[in-house]
Amino acid sequence: MQNRGYAYTTIIGSNHHGQTLLSHLASLYPHSSPQAWQQNLNNGEVTLNGVTATGSELVTSGQTLIWNRPPWIEPDAPQHFEVLFDDPHLLAVNKPSGLPTLPGGGFLENTLLRLVQKQFPTANPVHRLGRGTSGIVLFAKTQQAASNLEANWNTPKIQKIYRALAQNVALLDAYEIVTPIGLVPHPRLGSVWAASPGGKPSKSLAKVIARSTSNTTNAGSTTFEVSLYSGRPHQIRIHLASIGHPLVGDPLYGCNGQPIENLPGLPGDGGYLLHAQFLKLHHPITGEQIHLEAALPPGFSLLP
């Protein structure tokens, strides 16, 4: 589908003071080359403090930079979701794999946010799942509900349990994973989230559900149930990879929790099985205990 275009707005930070606008755009949006950005500038798509820019300007801290991206044809994505819970304050849905939660990476209208808000205009997601990840996404319909949920999201008051299919046969029945997660260099994106000694503290508990000793890789696989105790980007993908169990089909992370060398995988790429299966919480307004479950997608039905 072709969307209506979008205005990307940023404020120039002090650490970019004195750069040429062209070099700043190329570093801010590394998906396009400096030559491509110069063409966008020549097309009149970029303004700096409201003035159409040429690219040769030296940017200064506090300036407003706007890229008026023309309409574009978005990649295809599933156009459906299942409602799991709905009341005046909360909405929980089952997101299919392949549908982004929020705009980004070339997606604007083909997102769960846009689809949900067509039916529930006041709903906003409390968290997000990766495009390739399926399962429960919780939305708040009121500011009071949103504030309560955001305050408790990464605390024991809210339990988040996932199902994941990982490479290699696990030796243990359970793993407590505390690998720190931070930004590391990436040749195409500048940086991505990955295992990093200097990263932020992170914690997951992975329990073995099933083992398979034969698959197409001849290395076997393990189905894990993973509970999250922190909320870092791509946490389960990174944590399982860091203990030698990358997700089967993950195009980005290898056995050390780092981006795979020389492989053109991007964070949003799918091909793996990761599902947000259970969510347990107290209702942010009524205090009622809520147990949500999203049925496993078809790929898991072939597993024990």
C-alpha positions in Angstrom: 0.0 0.0 0.0 1.1 3.6 -0.6 0.9 5.8 2.4 0.6 9.6 2.7 4.3 10.3 3.5 5.6 11.4 6.8 7.5 14.4 8.3 10.5 13.1 10.4 11.4 15.8 13.0 14.5 16.0 15.1 16.3 18.7 17.2 20.0 19.1 16.5 22.0 18.1 19.6 25.1 19.8 20.9 27.3 16.9 19.9 26.5 17.5 16.2 27.1 21.3 16.3 29.2 22.4 13.4 28.5 19.4 11.1 27.4 20.0 7.6 23.7 19.2 7.2 24.5 16.6 4.5 26.9 14.7 6.8 24.5 14.9 9.7 21.6 13.5 7.6 23.8 10.6 6.4 24.7 9.7 10.0 21.2 10.3 11.4 19.6 8.1 8.7 22.3 5.7 7.6 19.9 3.6 5.4 20.6 6.1 2.6 24.0 7.2 1.2 25.2 10.8 1.2 24.5 10.9 -2.6 20.9 9.8 -2.0 20.5 12.4 0.7 21.8 15.1 -1.6 19.1 14.1 -4.1 16.5 14.4 -1.3 17.8 17.8 -0.5 17.8 18.8 -4.2 14.1 17.7 -4.3 13.3 20.2 -1.5 12.4 17.5 1.1 14.5 18.9 4.0 14.0 22.0 6.0 16.2 23.5 8.7 14.3 25.9 11.1 11.6 26.1 8.4 13.9 27.0 5.5 14.4 24.6 2.6 18.0 23.3 3.0 20.7 22.6 0.4 22.9 20.4 2.6 25.9 22.7 2.8 24.6 24.5 5.9 26.5 24.1 9.2 24.0 22.9 11.8 23.8 24.4 15.3 22.5 23.0 18.5 18.7 23.5 19.0 17.8 23.8 15.3 14.7 21.9 14.1 15.4 19.5 11.2 12.5 18.1 9.3 12.6 15.5 6.5 9.3 15.6 4.6 9.5 12.1 3.2 7.2 11.7 0.1 4.5 9.0 0.0 6.0 5.5 -0.5 4.8 2.0 -1.0 5.2 0.0 2.2 6.3 -3.6 2.5 3.4 -6.1 2.9 2.4 -7.1 6.4 -0.4 -9.0 8.0 -3.6 -6.9 8.4 -5.2 -8.7 11.3 -5.0 -9.1 15.1 -7.0 -11.0 17.7 -8.6 -9.2 20.7 -7.8 -11.1 23.9 -9.1 -8.5 26.5 -11.1 -5.3 26.2 -12.6 -3.0 28.8 -12.7 0.8 29.2 -9.1 1.0 30.3 -7.2 -1.9 28.7 -6.9 -3.7 25.5 -4.8 -6.8 24.9 -4.3 -8.3 21.4 -2.5 -11.2 19.8 -0.1 -9.8 17.2 0.9 -11.9 14.2 4.5 -12.3 13.2 5.5 -10.0 10.4 3.4 -7.0 11.6 5.4 -4.2 13.2 4.0 -2.8 16.5 5.0 0.8 15.8 6.0 2.8 12.7 9.6 2.5 11.6 11.8 0.7 9.2 9.7 1.6 6.1 6.4 0.9 7.9 3.9 3.6 8.7 0.4 2.5 8.0 1.1 -1.3 8.0 1.5 -1.4 11.8 -0.4 -2.9 14.7 -0.8 0.7 16.1 -2.6 1.9 13.0 -4.8 -1.2 12.8 -5.8 -1.1 16.4 -6.5 2.6 16.5 -9.0 2.3 13.6 -11.2 0.3 16.0 -9.9 1.7 19.4 -8.9 5.3 18.8 -7.6 6.0 22.3 -5.5 2.8 22.6 -1.7 3.2 22.8 0.7 0.3 23.4 2.4 0.0 26.7 5.3 -2.0 25.2 6.3 -3.3 21.8 7.2 -6.7 20.2 9.7 -7.0 17.4 8.2 -7.4 13.9 9.0 -11.1 13.7 7.7 -11.8 17.2 4.1 -12.8 17.7 1.8 -12.7 20.7 0.4 -10.5 23.4 0.6 -6.7 23.1 -1.0 -4.7 25.9 -2.6 -1.3 25.1 -3.8 1.4 27.6 -6.9 3.3 26.7 -6.6 5.9 29.5 -3.7 8.0 30.8 -4.3 6.6 34.3 -4.0 3.0 33.1 -0.9 3.9 31.0 0.9 5.6 34.0 0.2 2.6 36.3 1.3 0.0 33.7 4.5 1.9 32.7 5.5 2.3 36.3 5.2 -1.5 36.9 6.1 -2.9 33.5 9.6 -4.2 34.4 8.8 -5.2 38.0 7.7 -8.6 39.4 4.1 -7.2 39.4 3.8 -8.0 35.7 4.8 -11.5 34.5 5.8 -11.9 30.9 6.4 -15.4 29.5 7.5 -16.3 26.0 7.9 -19.5 23.9 11.1 -19.6 21.7 12.6 -22.2 19.3 16.4 -22.1 19.6 19.3 -23.7 17.9 21.3 -26.6 19.5 20.2 -29.0 22.2 20.3 -27.6 25.7 22.5 -29.3 28.3 20.7 -27.9 31.3 17.0 -27.8 32.1 17.0 -24.1 33.1 19.3 -21.1 32.6 19.4 -17.7 34.5 20.8 -15.3 31.9 22.2 -12.0 33.1 24.2 -10.9 30.0 24.3 -7.1 29.8 22.7 -5.6 26.7 23.9 -2.4 25.0 24.6 -0.9 21.6 27.4 -2.3 19.4 28.6 -1.3 16.0 26.7 -2.5 12.9 28.0 -2.0 9.4 24.6 -1.1 7.9 22.8 0.6 10.8 25.6 2.3 12.7 24.7 0.4 15.9 22.3 -2.4 17.1 21.4 -3.8 20.5 23.5 -6.9 21.4 25.4 -8.6 24.2 27.8 -6.0 25.5 30.0 -6.0 28.7 29.3 -2.3 29.1 25.6 -2.6 28.5 22.6 -2.3 30.8 21.9 -5.1 33.4 19.4 -7.6 32.0 17.8 -10.8 33.3 15.9 -13.7 31.8 15.0 -17.2 33.0 14.9 -19.8 30.3 13.4 -23.2 31.0 13.5 -26.1 28.6 10.1 -27.3 27.3 11.4 -29.8 24.7 14.5 -30.9 22.9 14.8 -32.2 19.3 18.0 -33.9 18.2 17.2 -33.8 14.4 16.5 -30.8 12.2 17.8 -29.3 9.0 20.9 -28.0 10.7 21.8 -31.4 12.2 22.6 -29.5 15.4 19.3 -30.1 17.1 17.0 -27.5 18.7 15.5 -26.6 22.0 12.1 -25.1 22.8 12.4 -22.7 25.7 9.9 -21.0 28.0 11.4 -17.6 28.8 10.4 -15.3 31.6 11.6 -11.7 31.4 12.8 -9.7 34.4 14.0 -6.7 32.4 12.9 -5.1 29.2 15.8 -4.5 26.9 15.4 -4.4 23.1 15.6 -7.9 21.5 16.3 -9.3 25.0 15.3 -12.9 24.4 17.0 -13.2 21.0 20.2 -11.7 22.5 20.1 -13.7 25.8 19.5 -17.1 24.3 22.1 -16.4 21.6 24.6 -15.4 24.3 24.4 -18.9 25.9 24.8 -20.7 22.6 21.2 -20.9 21.6 20.3 -18.4 18.9 16.7 -18.6 17.7 16.3 -20.9 14.8 16.2 -18.7 11.7 17.3 -15.5 13.4 19.0 -13.5 10.7 20.8 -11.2 13.0 22.2 -12.8 16.2 24.9 -15.5 16.4 26.1 -17.8 19.2 27.7 -15.0 21.2 24.7 -12.6 21.2 26.5 -10.4 18.7 25.3 -9.5 15.1 26.4 -12.3 12.7 29.4 -11.1 10.8 29.0 -10.4 7.1 25.3 -11.4 7.2 22.8 -8.7 6.0 20.4 -9.3 8.8 18.5 -6.4 10.3 16.8 -6.1 13.6 13.3 -6.2 12.1 13.9 -9.2 9.9 11.8 -12.3 10.8 12.2 -16.0 10.1 12.3 -17.1 13.7 9.7 -18.4 16.2 9.3 -16.2 19.3 5.9 -15.8 20.8 4.7 -13.7 23.8 2.4 -16.4 25.2 1.4 -15.4 28.7 0.9 -12.1 30.5 -0.1 -11.9 34.2 -0.9 -8.6 35.9 -3.2 -6.8 38.2 -5.7 -4.5 36.4 -4.3 -0.9 36.8 -7.6 0.5 37.8 -9.7 -2.3 39.5 -6.8 -4.4 40.9 -8.4 -7.5 39.4 -5.9 -10.3 38.6 -5.7 -10.8 34.8 -4.2 -13.9 33.1 -3.8 -13.5 29.4 -2.8 -16.2 27.0 -2.2 -16.0 23.2 -2.5 -19.3 21.3 0.8 -20.5 19.8 1.1 -19.8 16.1 1.1 -22.7 13.6 4.9 -23.1 13.5 4.9 -24.3 17.1 2.3 -26.9 16.5 4.9 -29.1 14.9 7.0 -29.1 18.1 6.5 -31.2 21.3 
